[in-house]
Amino acid sequence: MDIYTVCGREIFVLLPPEYHKDECLPVLYFHDGKDTAPLLEKAEHKLYGEGRLKRHITVALSTSDRLKDLTPWPGKAISHKFKDFGGGGDAYIAYIENNLIPFINEKYATRKEASEVSIGGVSLGGIMSIYALYKSNLFGNALCISGSFWYYDFIEFLKSNSPKNKNAKIILISGKDEGKGKPEPLDKTTQYAEEAAEILKGKTNHPVNLLWDEGGHHHNRQNRIEEGLLRLYK
């Protein structure tokens, strides 16, 4: 794993086995790098070892403030334990576009066409990956795991707008018990996920499938990441 600091953010770069610097590869940008890089590394080690994963570069980027970076607009906290959501998603996506992607493209041999550039994340990182498709034409694929589609007015945003890339491939993975026993609006997480999937089906030329597994929001994270990688790079 290569580790860099790019404009103040820590970046974790995962390369395929026996990587050669002249090998031009697709790139996956994945949110919450400090937490997800170890899970991604474990998943990729397993899937490469089994010969099931297409070679690619994964860039796990850290957030400076995830409640700001991974929300598209401000919102009230859902619990007194947390601060309000900052709504800094546009600036965060601009950082990926204008700072991170150029850095990675200069450092490594990468495929630059949108169909070979993916963005993914978990929870708020999941909806930020979908949001990125609506804000940027650089991404051709989005992986949304346990997406927080309950976020304030996000469903309405999906309805009222369209992805920049009509050929975007969208992968949604969630647990059947997500939001169970939680306060509003989290208690309707699965309903919001189903509604989002239906909306997105009419927004892209690719089929959009919502994949379910047993478990709640924090369950089966390793398995969900493995399934997402296979859906992207089978």
LINGIKA-V533593 format. One record per backbone hydrogen bond with DSSP energy under -1.0 kcal/mol. CO is the residue of the C=O (numbers start at 1). NH is the residue of the N-H. If there is no record, write none. Layout:
# LINGIKA-V533593
co->CO nh->NH
co->CO nh->NH
This chain:
# LINGIKA-V533593
co->2 nh->13
co->4 nh->11
co->6 nh->9
co->9 nh->6
co->10 nh->62
co->11 nh->4
co->12 nh->60
co->13 nh->2
co->14 nh->58
co->16 nh->19
co->20 nh->23
co->25 nh->111
co->26 nh->57
co->27 nh->118
co->28 nh->59
co->29 nh->120
co->30 nh->61
co->32 nh->35
co->32 nh->36
co->33 nh->37
co->36 nh->40
co->37 nh->41
co->38 nh->42
co->39 nh->43
co->40 nh->44
co->41 nh->45
co->42 nh->46
co->43 nh->47
co->44 nh->48
co->45 nh->49
co->46 nh->50
co->47 nh->52
co->48 nh->51
co->57 nh->28
co->58 nh->14
co->59 nh->30
co->60 nh->12
co->61 nh->33
co->65 nh->68
co->65 nh->69
co->66 nh->70
co->67 nh->86
co->68 nh->71
co->68 nh->88
co->71 nh->89
co->75 nh->85
co->79 nh->82
co->85 nh->75
co->88 nh->92
co->89 nh->93
co->90 nh->94
co->91 nh->95
co->92 nh->96
co->93 nh->97
co->94 nh->98
co->95 nh->99
co->95 nh->100
co->96 nh->101
co->99 nh->103
co->100 nh->104
co->101 nh->105
co->102 nh->106
co->103 nh->107
co->104 nh->108
co->109 nh->25
co->113 nh->116
co->114 nh->117
co->114 nh->140
co->116 nh->27
co->117 nh->140
co->117 nh->141
co->118 nh->29
co->119 nh->143
co->120 nh->31
co->121 nh->145
co->122 nh->125
co->123 nh->127
co->123 nh->148
co->124 nh->128
co->125 nh->129
co->126 nh->130
co->127 nh->131
co->128 nh->132
co->130 nh->134
co->131 nh->135
co->132 nh->136
co->133 nh->164
co->140 nh->169
co->141 nh->119
co->142 nh->171
co->143 nh->121
co->144 nh->173
co->145 nh->123
co->147 nh->149
co->148 nh->151
co->151 nh->154
co->153 nh->157
co->154 nh->158
co->155 nh->159
co->156 nh->160
co->157 nh->161
co->165 nh->168
co->166 nh->205
co->169 nh->142
co->171 nh->144
co->172 nh->211
co->173 nh->146
co->174 nh->213
co->175 nh->178
co->177 nh->180
co->179 nh->182
co->183 nh->186
co->183 nh->187
co->185 nh->188
co->186 nh->189
co->188 nh->192
co->189 nh->193
co->190 nh->194
co->191 nh->195
co->192 nh->196
co->193 nh->197
co->194 nh->198
co->195 nh->199
co->196 nh->200
co->197 nh->201
co->199 nh->202
co->200 nh->203
co->209 nh->172
co->211 nh->174
co->213 nh->176
co->215 nh->177
co->220 nh->224
co->221 nh->225
co->222 nh->226
co->223 nh->227
co->224 nh->228
co->225 nh->229
co->226 nh->230
co->227 nh->231
co->228 nh->232
co->229 nh->233
co->233 nh->54
